[in-house]
């Protein structure tokens, strides 16, 4: 898919920024693949992540981070820049602020195209994915207290349903927890990050879309 076609699809199919509501119900969650797990009734804590799409000449990429090994939780996991909302913040404001704090991504370099589906995590957060478009490869500097590495993964890889894998681990109580995973090179992209990407894929292309039909549709969009 060309950069022009991708940007147009994102602009057309994402939710507008003005549609965001802190109290919105999640469209997807960690419980989607685990219907046997008890879903607690609770007040979710609002959070946001930035999905930076980098328009490189050779093809779009998605900027991701590997969390620092010194963090108390989710050490070493692959994540988007993001975190909980400060009082009075919107999802867009929080996503841009966190990206600036975590990897020194200049908010002025990010064009926010819209929002993907809100995601409920097992730890009780309601995460709003904010999709940003970067016309130029960004200059980043990871905050050593939070981020061990900043890297980019090809958009076409992440949006290819053939690379979306259902993996699992077994809990001490004997239950099996399933989750989405998208291993790329030596990086294991899984859990909430993969679940959010799966939701973005569904919003843009449909669930488990046939690759040949998708290619035909993309070609038709280019001709249009």
Secondary structure, DSSP 8 states (H G I E B T S, - for coil): --HHHHHHHHHHHSB-GGG--TT---SEETTTT-TTS-------EEEEEEEEEEEETTEEEEEEEEE-TTSSSSTT-EE-EEEE--TT--HHHHHHHHHHHHH---GGG-EEEEE---EE-TTSEEEEEEEEEESS-------TTTEEEEEEEEHHHHT-GGG-EEEEEE-TTS-EEEEEE--BTTB--BHHHHHHHHHHHHHHH-TT--HHHHHHHHHHHHH-
